[in-house]
Amino acid sequence: MLKSKSFWYVMMAGAVAGWAFAIKGLVQPFEGQVVKKAWKNVLLGWALGHPLELVLAVPIGKAAGLSFRRIFAKTMLLGFTWWLPLFLKVFRK
């Protein structure tokens, strides 16, 4: 499963959906308590987790010949769903 490109594309779509959910909650706050709590958790996870992942993503991306700008953008948007498959050699650059 971890060597499947399809698996990682689905994971990347989930990361983008998480950002869409987080941004929607900023623009139009959610009413329900359960959804609001889920939104806060996703926002916190994405806003803290993705920048922290740069510690791992930068060396992996640099080893693949990517620029810091590209590594930063992909990590902020997709998190581990882009650099882990790159590390596992599922994707090339």
C-alpha positions as CSV (number, residue, x, y, z in Angstrom):
1,M,0.0,0.0,0.0
2,L,2.8,2.5,0.9
3,K,4.4,1.8,-2.5
4,S,1.1,2.6,-4.4
5,K,1.0,5.9,-6.3
6,S,-2.8,5.8,-6.1
7,F,-2.7,5.6,-2.3
8,W,-0.5,8.7,-2.1
9,Y,-2.7,10.6,-4.5
10,V,-5.7,9.9,-2.3
11,M,-3.7,11.0,0.7
12,M,-2.7,14.3,-1.1
13,A,-6.4,14.9,-1.9
14,G,-7.2,14.4,1.7
15,A,-4.6,17.0,2.7
16,V,-6.0,19.5,0.3
17,A,-9.5,18.8,1.5
18,G,-8.3,19.4,5.1
19,W,-7.0,22.9,4.1
20,A,-10.3,23.6,2.3
21,F,-12.2,22.6,5.5
22,A,-9.9,24.8,7.6
23,I,-10.3,27.8,5.3
24,K,-14.0,27.4,5.0
25,G,-14.3,27.5,8.8
26,L,-12.3,30.7,8.9
27,V,-14.4,32.4,6.2
28,Q,-17.8,31.0,7.4
29,P,-17.6,29.7,11.0
30,F,-19.3,26.4,11.6
31,E,-22.4,26.3,13.9
32,G,-22.4,22.8,15.3
33,Q,-20.2,21.9,18.3
34,V,-18.9,18.6,16.8
35,V,-18.0,20.2,13.4
36,K,-16.5,23.3,15.2
37,K,-14.3,21.0,17.4
38,A,-13.2,19.0,14.3
39,W,-12.4,22.2,12.5
40,K,-10.3,23.5,15.4
41,N,-8.4,20.2,15.5
42,V,-7.7,20.1,11.8
43,L,-6.7,23.8,11.8
44,L,-4.3,23.3,14.7
45,G,-2.9,20.1,13.2
46,W,-2.3,21.7,9.8
47,A,-1.0,25.0,11.1
48,L,1.5,23.4,13.5
49,G,2.2,20.1,11.9
50,H,3.1,21.1,8.4
51,P,5.7,23.7,9.4
52,L,7.3,21.2,11.8
53,E,7.5,18.7,9.0
54,L,10.0,21.0,7.2
55,V,12.7,19.5,9.4
56,L,12.2,16.2,7.6
57,A,11.0,17.4,4.2
58,V,13.9,19.8,3.4
59,P,16.7,17.2,3.5
60,I,14.5,14.7,1.5
61,G,13.5,17.4,-1.1
62,K,17.1,18.7,-1.4
63,A,18.4,15.2,-2.0
64,A,15.8,14.9,-4.8
65,G,17.1,18.1,-6.3
66,L,14.1,20.3,-5.4
67,S,14.4,24.0,-4.5
68,F,13.6,25.2,-1.0
69,R,10.6,27.2,-2.4
70,R,9.1,24.1,-3.9
71,I,9.8,22.0,-0.8
72,F,8.2,24.7,1.4
73,A,5.1,25.0,-0.8
74,K,4.5,21.3,-1.1
75,T,5.0,20.7,2.6
76,M,2.6,23.5,3.6
77,L,-0.1,22.3,1.3
78,L,0.4,18.5,1.3
79,G,2.4,17.7,4.5
80,F,3.9,14.2,4.7
81,T,1.8,13.0,1.7
82,W,4.4,14.3,-0.8
83,W,7.7,13.9,1.0
84,L,7.2,10.5,2.4
85,P,6.5,8.8,-0.9
86,L,9.4,10.8,-2.4
87,F,11.6,9.3,0.4
88,L,10.1,5.8,-0.2
89,K,10.9,6.2,-4.0
90,V,7.3,5.9,-5.0
91,F,7.6,9.2,-6.8
92,R,10.6,10.8,-8.5
93,K,10.9,14.6,-8.2
